[in-house]
Structures are given as C-alpha cells and as structure tokens.
C-alpha cells in the first residue's frame, strides 16, 4: 500500500509540566472504533527523579469503551533525553473486561533525573477484538471494523495504515491525515 501525507498537516505536540506531580496531564488522545478517548499521565517523582507515570484513560464519546491491557508490558525505554512507551489498547467487547483497565502505572527500568529528560513519546498498539478466524468473527457480538471489512457472508482483513506509515527521523508525530493518531509527543517543561 502506498501512503501519502498531506502537505498542509501540522504536527501537534503537548506540554507536560515536570514539577506538577498532582494532576493527570494529557499525554495521548485518539479515536478508535468511532470512540474518542484520551490518556493522562501523573508523574511520580522521588528525589528529583522520575520513577513512574500513573495513567488514566477517559472514554469521552462513542459506543465502545477503550481500555489498557493489563497483561502487556508498559515499561519505559529512554533514549537520550526522550522517554518512550507503548500503550497496549483494546476495545471492551464484553468477553475481555477482566484483562482491561483505565488506570495503570508505567514503570521506568531505572529512575531518571527530571533534568535529564525533555520529551515523551507515547505510541499506541491496538489489539483486535477477537483472535477467532475471520469467518467465525462474522458470528461474534461485535464486528471489528478496525481490522476487517464485511459484505454479507464475506469478510476480509483490511490493511491498517498503522503498518504502512513511514517514520521520519524515527518519530511519527501527530499521526497522519489518513489514520488515527498512533504517536503523541509531549515536551516535558
């Protein structure tokens, strides 16, 4: 699949205040399955070092609730002055609710001094509603329109733009006008 990026698309960044350890600050927002949601992060600081981020995910509009997977590794990776972690997300289909949450901590493998980090990249990994074979998926309670298309008794896996958008200088910023946002950059100020 060939993918094109709009020439008139401005990348957006967020600002997270380093010395605000009381509030959840916006670090990610997107839309999946027609549902708009946002993720806030509360910085956990000990001895002027960042040790964790506590996450909260708020579902705002849409039919489906998005959740953070409990069994996915959310540890940070810090390269230079940039912290990076993946949000592992899935929609609550009624069968997997025990594996989803809207509150979660992201552990840092090694605490980092606040003055040694200046940005945060949050990537999103979306998991399908079902692991069933596509033909069986037609008979489940919810149809996964993020991964499949259907027409009567036919179902097909659709290419996801998430898999085709190139990285520029190893940073996808602001997603693409062709897809839902996959990465958000926050400046730590």
N, C-alpha and C positions, 0 to 999 in steps of 0.2 A: 504494500500500500504506500502510495506517495502522499506525503503530508505537507501542507503549505501553512505558513504563518503569516498572519496579517501584518502589513507594514505599518498600520496605524494602531497597533495594540501596545499600550503602555504597561510595563511590568509594575506590579504593586508590591510594596514592602510594608511591614508593620514595625512598630517600635514597642519594645518591651523595656520597662524601666527596671534596671538591675536592683535598685535599693527598695523596690516595692515587693515585699515578701508577704503581704497580707491579702492581696487581691488576685483573682484569676484574670490574667491578661490575655487578650486574643492572640493566638499563635497559628490558627488554621481555620479556614471556612471553605465550604464546598456544597455541591448539590449532587446527590446520587439517588437514583430511583425516583426522581422528582421531589425529593425531600431536601430542604435546606437545613444545614446544621453548622455549628461552629464549635471549636475546641479552645478552651482557655487553659493556660498554664500558670501555676503558682510556684514561684521559685523557692526552693528550700535551701537556705544558706546557713552554714555553720563556720564560724571563724573566718568570715570574708571569703569563703569558698562555696561554690555551687555544688551541692551533693545530690540533689534530686529535683525533679519537677513533678508536681502533682497536677494531673489532668482532670478536666471535667468537660464532657461533651453535652451540648444542648441541642436538641432537635427542635427546630422552630416551625417549619411548615412542611406539609406533605403527608402522605398516607402512612409512610413507613418510618419506623424508628431505626436509626443507625446506632451501632454500638461498637465499642473497642473490644477486641478479642482478649479474653483472659489468659489463654494458653499461648499467646505469642510473645516472643522476646522483644522488649521495648528498650533495651539498653542503648545508651548513647554511644556515638563514635565522635571523637573530637579530632579534627584535622586542622592544624594551625590554630587560628582563633575562631573557628566555626564549629559549633556543635550540630550534630545531625542524628535524627532518629526517625523510624518508620512508625506511622500509625497503622495498625492492622485492623481493618474495619469490615463489618458485615452487617447486613440488614437483619433485624429480628423477624424471623419467619414463623415464630411460634414453637419451633422444634429445637432451636439452639439458644434459647434465652439464658440457660444456665451457664453458657460459655461467653456471654456478652456483658459488658458493664458500661456505665457512663462516667465512672470515676476510676482512675488508675494512676499509679506512680511510675515514673520513668527513672530507672536507676542509672547513675553515672559510674562507670567502672572504676574511675579514680577521680576524686574531687578535684575541681579546677578553680583556681583563684579567679574571682569575678573580673579582675583587671586583665586577665589573660584570654578572655573570650569576648568577642564583639558581635557575633551573629549566630543565628539559629536557623537551620533548615529542617522543616518538617515535611516528610514525604508520606504519601498515602498509598497503602496497598489494600486493594479491595478483593475480598473473597466471594466467590459465587454463593448463591443461596443454597445450592444443592450440589452434592457430589454424584448424584444419580446420572445414569446415561441419558443423553438428550431426549430420546424417545420416551423415557419414563418421566422426564421432567414435565411433559405436557399434562400429566395427571396429578401433579402436586398442587397444593393450595395456592401458592403464589408463583407467577411466571417471572423468571429472571430476565427482564428486558435490558439489563446492562451487559449480559453475556450472550443472549440468544434472541433470535427473531422467529416468529411463527406465522404460519398461514394455514389455517385449518389443521389437518393432521400432520403437517410438515413442520419441522423445526430445524434451524441451522445455527451454528455457532457464528457469532459475528466478530469481525476483527475489532479489537479495542484500541482506540487511539493511544491509550496509556502505553501500549507496547511499541508504538511507532514514532513517538515524538522524540526528536534528537535532543541531546543535551548540548548546551552551549557553554563551553568552559566548565563542564561538569556541574552546571547549575541550571535547572529548569526553574524559571521564575514566573510566577503568575499564571502557570498553566498555558493553555493555548486557546485561541478563539474557537477551536474545533472540538474541544473536550472539556470535561470537568477539571477543575484545578487538581493537580497532583502534588504540587510542592508549594510551600509558602516560606518566604524568607522574612525573618524578623531581625531588626537591628537591636542589639542589647545596648541601651544607652544609660 
